[in-house]
Amino acid sequence: MDPSILFPGLALGDPQELAIRAIFIVWGSVLVLLAVKKGVEPLLLIPIGLGMILANAPGLHLARYVCQNLSGRLPAELEGIKGLVNVIEFEGFTKVCSPEATSLLGWVYHLVVRSEVGPILIFAGIGALSDFRPLISFPAGALIGSAAQLGITVVTLTALTLGFRLNEAMAIGVVGGADGPTTIYTAVNIAPHLVGPLTIAVYSYIALVPVIQPPIIRALVPRKYRAVEMPSPREVTPGHVLVFWLVCLLVVGALVPAAFPLVAALALGNIVKEASAKIAELERYFKTMADPLLDIATILTMLGVGATLSYDFLLQYVPEASPIAILDFVIRAFVILALGLIAFAVSTSGGLLFAWSLYFATRGKVNPVIGCAGVSAVPISARVAQREAQLAKPGLYVLYHALGPNVAGVIGTAIVAGFYISYIRHFWIP
């Protein structure tokens, strides 16, 4: 008698499946070790790594989906079920998949990540922790933040030339914005099978910003220009912040509605932060959004993301249950990691080059080094700009000015992501 009948946990699957699971388990273990031993984004990589390990444990099937095959494309009268289940269209048939009843990590992904609740709550927490006064005080920072989206466009085109489909290429390109929640949000909407590798790529490179950016800064900005002093920032009141968000929400809602949930969550968190200084009762909301809510959303989102890098989860996205198809995905995932690095480097260069144009336009009143902060790794890239400026001239302070492009990059990445999502939803035919 097969012992797996009495003990389902002993059902290891065929050798090829077991080998694929082992690859993901080793990958997840490496992420956990990097977080624990090297301190690389431990709050993010530990839950992602644990999610990968648990989702690939043979016999447990914590991320398994149950699929029903339908002939042809999904009938128009069933379009409404796309909000409840995964609908994957192949040539000649369509898969309709939902998590198995006991698929704990599958449900975490389905209810927290796929529903977009997790990334949106994380954005609310980021808004509560961020300061948008530097951007309002230094509006030109918005232009630098926009220029730093160059990596998104370049890597989108590069991915297309490498054979990725348009939706996949766009999702890969968004990694160049250096914004984790936006990357997850975009992938969930247009390329859900890539959520795992894209999230690992974006957070790994965010952690490596202090390593990646300094050589680019020193290559593009000579030492004497890194020592340029900037004028004192003007004062910004809570009223200015409120008006800024009202205008921003109106513009984004009218022009890029797909980005509105992210920007609205960011605005909510920041408005609560500003209002809590005037209304004592709101202090509780501010503390909740900035700490426990952000932590809970992050833990659940990263566990769900880790579950997507599993044999069971990825079976939805291949026409037949084939270990070879999953192995092909693993190879493509490492290509995505390489493209993510290119996206970061190009985005940093784009921000620096545009900051140079501001330096000349203002006749030397803008320090070009703040261009690196257009990459929206808040506040890491702004701190890199400050450190590089101080190395050139001890005592020089550009952090406040650098935070303007930094938070502008967050909004800019969300807008580009919203445009990509809208394009794929309304114009792209698979």
Summary of the structure (lengths in Angstrom):
residues: 430
radius of gyration: 22.5
end to end distance: 46.7
largest distance: 83.4
contacts: 1622
relative contact order: 0.18
helix: 73%
strand: 4%
